[in-house]
Amino acid sequence: MKRFNKILVPTDLSEHSRRALSYGCWLAAEENAALIILHVASELDTWQFYTDDLPLPGASGKPWTADRVLAEKSLDLNRFLEPSMYDLKKPAHATKRVALGPVPRQIAVVARENNADLIVMSPRHRRGMRHMLFGSITDTVTRTSPCPVLSLAPVQPSAPWRGELAPLFFPWARRRTQSI
């Protein structure tokens, strides 16, 4: 079986990605692999305006430079990683990285640049028009990445009606199971 040398864990700083981070740390420790934690800043973040005074309607602000956005996102990533410091001590080598650009493309680029053997992600379960038209980030990364993608879905509770419709449509099944 192939051993993993580098494991990439992209994060969007949500609780869903915290699950992927803890699993990636455990897997990197088990495989004695290097762990790369990636946060991708969207290009839309550079369009946020800032002023020295209070933000007022019509006030002229300046767009953030890319360096400022990367520095802010790096601080956000540090704050996100603080509760996971115990897990981050398990792998032999862990690094963090912040990139700027389209999220799925940057994940694939970083995986290619670092020769990652595995990408560990935990998708959000979104429904709606955007998901139907464009798909999710996990779907896009799975299609475009140079290495396998491990997608960790959260545990879904079973539906309360499960098992109640079968007797309506198949009454013979209930009689047969009761006789056994």
PLY file of the C-alpha trace (Angstrom):
ply
format ascii 1.0
element vertex 180
property float x
property float y
property float z
element edge 179
property int vertex1
property int vertex2
end_header
0.00 0.00 0.00
1.23 3.47 -0.87
2.35 5.58 2.06
1.47 9.23 2.32
4.38 11.64 2.54
2.46 14.93 2.38
-1.16 15.54 3.33
-2.92 18.78 2.40
-5.84 19.99 4.53
-7.62 23.04 3.05
-9.73 24.96 5.53
-12.40 27.63 5.28
-12.17 28.31 9.03
-15.52 26.62 9.74
-16.44 23.80 12.10
-16.78 21.49 9.11
-13.13 21.99 8.23
-12.12 21.47 11.86
-13.23 17.84 11.46
-10.98 17.46 8.41
-8.10 19.11 10.29
-8.28 16.71 13.22
-8.51 13.70 10.89
-5.64 15.02 8.76
-3.49 15.46 11.89
-4.26 11.92 13.00
-3.53 10.47 9.56
-0.28 12.43 9.23
0.84 11.14 12.62
-0.04 7.55 11.69
1.74 7.75 8.34
4.63 9.90 9.63
3.75 12.41 6.89
4.10 16.16 6.61
0.89 18.14 7.07
0.13 21.26 5.06
-2.76 23.42 6.26
-4.08 25.75 3.56
-6.48 28.66 3.75
-7.45 30.35 0.50
-8.49 33.99 0.62
-11.04 34.94 -1.97
-10.28 37.68 -4.43
-13.46 39.40 -3.25
-11.75 40.13 0.07
-9.54 42.71 -1.64
-12.64 44.72 -2.51
-13.45 45.40 1.12
-12.97 49.06 1.87
-11.33 50.47 4.91
-11.11 54.02 6.21
-9.33 55.60 9.12
-12.59 57.07 10.39
-15.95 55.48 11.00
-17.45 53.99 7.84
-20.03 56.42 6.55
-22.12 56.14 3.44
-20.36 57.91 0.62
-17.02 57.99 2.45
-14.09 57.34 0.20
-12.17 54.26 1.22
-9.25 52.43 -0.25
-9.34 48.79 -1.38
-7.12 46.44 0.57
-3.90 45.40 -1.07
-3.21 41.70 -1.60
-0.48 41.77 1.09
-2.92 43.17 3.62
-5.53 40.53 2.77
-2.96 37.73 3.11
-1.78 39.11 6.46
-5.36 39.35 7.78
-6.19 35.83 6.59
-2.99 34.52 8.16
-4.10 35.96 11.50
-7.54 34.40 11.03
-5.89 31.04 10.33
-3.76 31.35 13.49
-6.90 32.04 15.56
-8.62 29.04 13.96
-5.68 26.74 14.72
-5.31 27.73 18.41
-7.90 25.24 19.74
-6.30 22.47 17.65
-2.75 22.88 18.96
-2.85 19.50 20.73
-3.72 17.76 17.43
-1.09 19.75 15.54
1.67 18.38 17.79
0.97 14.81 16.63
2.34 15.02 13.04
6.10 15.05 12.51
6.00 18.25 10.47
3.13 20.71 10.06
3.10 23.93 8.02
0.45 26.47 7.21
-0.05 28.46 4.07
-2.39 31.22 2.89
-3.08 31.75 -0.81
-5.13 34.27 -2.77
-7.35 33.33 -5.70
-10.20 31.06 -6.73
-10.52 28.43 -4.01
-10.67 25.15 -6.00
-7.90 26.22 -8.37
-5.59 27.33 -5.55
-6.10 24.05 -3.67
-5.11 22.10 -6.80
-2.12 24.39 -7.44
-0.80 24.05 -3.88
-1.26 20.26 -4.02
0.69 20.15 -7.29
3.47 22.48 -6.06
3.98 20.54 -2.82
3.58 17.07 -4.38
0.77 16.26 -1.95
-0.22 12.62 -1.79
-3.69 13.24 -0.32
-6.14 16.10 0.18
-8.44 15.83 3.20
-11.63 17.94 3.02
-14.92 18.10 4.86
-17.65 19.51 2.62
-20.60 21.60 3.66
-23.95 20.20 2.71
-25.48 23.03 0.76
-28.45 22.84 -1.44
-29.88 25.36 -3.78
-29.41 26.93 -7.14
-25.68 27.67 -6.76
-24.92 24.05 -5.90
-27.04 22.80 -8.79
-25.39 25.11 -11.31
-21.77 25.14 -10.18
-21.35 22.22 -7.79
-19.45 22.40 -4.56
-15.82 23.27 -3.94
-15.17 19.67 -2.90
-16.60 18.41 -6.21
-14.41 20.78 -8.21
-11.28 19.91 -6.21
-11.99 16.20 -6.68
-12.17 16.65 -10.45
-9.11 18.91 -10.81
-6.66 17.76 -8.15
-3.48 15.87 -9.04
-3.92 13.50 -6.09
-6.74 11.62 -4.33
-9.25 13.60 -2.25
-10.66 12.22 0.98
-14.03 13.79 1.68
-15.25 13.49 5.27
-19.00 13.97 5.45
-20.59 14.71 8.80
-22.73 12.03 10.38
-26.35 12.54 9.41
-29.10 11.53 11.84
-31.47 8.94 10.50
-34.87 10.14 9.41
-37.65 9.55 11.96
-39.89 7.97 9.33
-37.34 5.36 8.26
-38.84 1.91 8.33
-42.43 3.11 8.57
-43.11 3.33 4.85
-41.96 -0.18 4.03
-44.94 -1.87 5.76
-47.33 0.39 3.85
-45.96 -0.69 0.50
-44.78 -4.20 1.44
-47.08 -5.59 4.17
-45.81 -9.11 3.56
-42.32 -8.06 4.76
-43.55 -7.26 8.26
-45.45 -10.53 8.57
-42.42 -12.50 7.39
-40.02 -10.80 9.84
-42.44 -11.31 12.74
-42.65 -15.02 12.04
-38.87 -15.40 12.12
0 1
1 2
2 3
3 4
4 5
5 6
6 7
7 8
8 9
9 10
10 11
11 12
12 13
13 14
14 15
15 16
16 17
17 18
18 19
19 20
20 21
21 22
22 23
23 24
24 25
25 26
26 27
27 28
28 29
29 30
30 31
31 32
32 33
33 34
34 35
35 36
36 37
37 38
38 39
39 40
40 41
41 42
42 43
43 44
44 45
45 46
46 47
47 48
48 49
49 50
50 51
51 52
52 53
53 54
54 55
55 56
56 57
57 58
58 59
59 60
60 61
61 62
62 63
63 64
64 65
65 66
66 67
67 68
68 69
69 70
70 71
71 72
72 73
73 74
74 75
75 76
76 77
77 78
78 79
79 80
80 81
81 82
82 83
83 84
84 85
85 86
86 87
87 88
88 89
89 90
90 91
91 92
92 93
93 94
94 95
95 96
96 97
97 98
98 99
99 100
100 101
101 102
102 103
103 104
104 105
105 106
106 107
107 108
108 109
109 110
110 111
111 112
112 113
113 114
114 115
115 116
116 117
117 118
118 119
119 120
120 121
121 122
122 123
123 124
124 125
125 126
126 127
127 128
128 129
129 130
130 131
131 132
132 133
133 134
134 135
135 136
136 137
137 138
138 139
139 140
140 141
141 142
142 143
143 144
144 145
145 146
146 147
147 148
148 149
149 150
150 151
151 152
152 153
153 154
154 155
155 156
156 157
157 158
158 159
159 160
160 161
161 162
162 163
163 164
164 165
165 166
166 167
167 168
168 169
169 170
170 171
171 172
172 173
173 174
174 175
175 176
176 177
177 178
178 179
